[in-house]
């Protein structure tokens, strides 16, 4: 059994200002250019192989990941910042390039159902 993680400055209790899970639903803007232009510290694309994905597919993955994780967050009465969703999407885009997206999304949501997001998403990467 995992021990309870300490809360940092009441973060878990407050709504995050840049919450990726708004109460209302609507049409999401295109996120494809954000992920295509995201560079790592070496100036290389943050998502290796992103050129193999269409803009439509990038937006579909963003919506699917956001909706899945936000539904769990809402049930747990938690907030997920944009940066967490973007990091999860980034890692799952790489999984889609490699043909592992459905399995990895299923595994990630199952883990988030059972554990805090900090267990899954550490130092900007999903584990």
C-alpha positions in Angstrom: 0.0 0.0 0.0 1.3 3.4 -0.9 1.7 6.0 1.8 -0.1 9.3 1.5 1.9 11.9 -0.4 2.4 15.3 1.4 0.6 18.2 0.0 2.7 21.2 -1.1 1.3 24.5 0.1 -2.3 23.3 -0.2 -2.1 22.8 -4.0 -4.4 19.9 -4.0 -7.1 21.8 -2.3 -7.1 24.9 -4.5 -8.4 25.1 -8.0 -5.5 25.8 -10.4 -5.9 29.0 -12.4 -4.8 27.3 -15.6 -7.0 24.3 -15.1 -7.2 22.1 -18.2 -10.6 20.8 -17.1 -13.0 23.6 -17.3 -16.6 23.1 -16.2 -18.1 23.9 -19.6 -17.5 22.0 -22.7 -16.9 23.6 -26.1 -14.9 23.4 -29.2 -11.2 23.2 -28.4 -8.7 25.2 -30.4 -6.2 23.4 -32.5 -3.2 22.2 -30.5 -1.3 20.7 -33.4 1.0 23.7 -33.9 1.9 23.8 -30.2 3.1 20.2 -30.2 4.8 20.6 -33.6 6.7 23.6 -32.5 7.6 22.3 -29.0 11.4 21.9 -28.9 13.6 20.3 -26.3 16.7 21.9 -24.8 18.7 20.8 -27.9 16.3 22.5 -30.3 14.9 19.2 -31.5 11.2 18.4 -31.6 9.9 17.4 -28.2 7.7 14.7 -29.8 9.9 12.4 -31.8 8.2 11.4 -35.0 5.5 14.0 -34.8 5.8 14.6 -38.6 4.1 11.2 -39.1 0.9 12.5 -37.5 -1.7 14.7 -39.1 -2.9 17.9 -37.4 -6.3 16.2 -37.1 -4.8 13.2 -35.3 -2.8 15.4 -32.9 -6.0 17.2 -32.0 -7.9 13.9 -31.6 -5.3 12.6 -29.2 -5.3 15.8 -27.2 -9.1 15.7 -26.9 -9.2 12.0 -26.0 -6.4 12.4 -23.4 -7.9 15.6 -21.9 -11.4 14.1 -21.7 -10.2 10.9 -20.1 -8.0 12.4 -17.5 -10.4 15.3 -16.8 -13.3 12.9 -16.2 -11.2 11.1 -13.5 -10.0 14.4 -12.0 -13.6 15.6 -11.8 -14.6 12.4 -10.0 -11.7 12.8 -7.6 -12.5 16.5 -7.2 -9.0 17.5 -8.4 -7.6 20.0 -10.8 -5.2 19.2 -13.6 -3.1 22.1 -15.0 -2.5 22.6 -18.7 1.1 21.7 -18.2 0.2 18.2 -16.9 -2.3 17.6 -19.7 0.3 18.8 -22.3 2.9 16.5 -20.8 0.6 13.5 -20.9 -0.4 14.3 -24.5 3.2 14.7 -25.5 4.1 11.2 -24.2 1.0 9.7 -25.7 1.7 11.3 -29.1 5.0 9.4 -29.1 3.1 6.3 -28.2 0.8 6.8 -31.1 3.8 7.2 -33.5 5.0 3.8 -32.1 1.5 2.2 -32.3 1.0 1.9 -28.5 -1.5 4.7 -27.9 -4.6 2.8 -27.0 -2.8 0.5 -24.5 -0.8 3.4 -22.9 -3.9 5.6 -22.6 -5.7 2.7 -20.9 -2.8 2.0 -18.6 -2.4 5.7 -17.7 -6.1 6.2 -16.9 -6.2 3.0 -14.9 -3.2 4.2 -12.8 -4.8 7.6 -12.3 -8.0 6.0 -11.1 -6.0 4.3 -8.4 -3.2 6.8 -7.6 -2.5 10.5 -7.4 -1.3 12.2 -10.7 2.1 12.8 -9.0 2.7 9.0 -9.1 2.1 8.9 -12.9 3.5 12.2 -14.0 6.9 13.0 -12.4 9.4 15.6 -13.6 7.4 16.3 -16.7 7.2 12.7 -17.9 4.5 10.1 -17.6 5.6 6.8 -16.1 
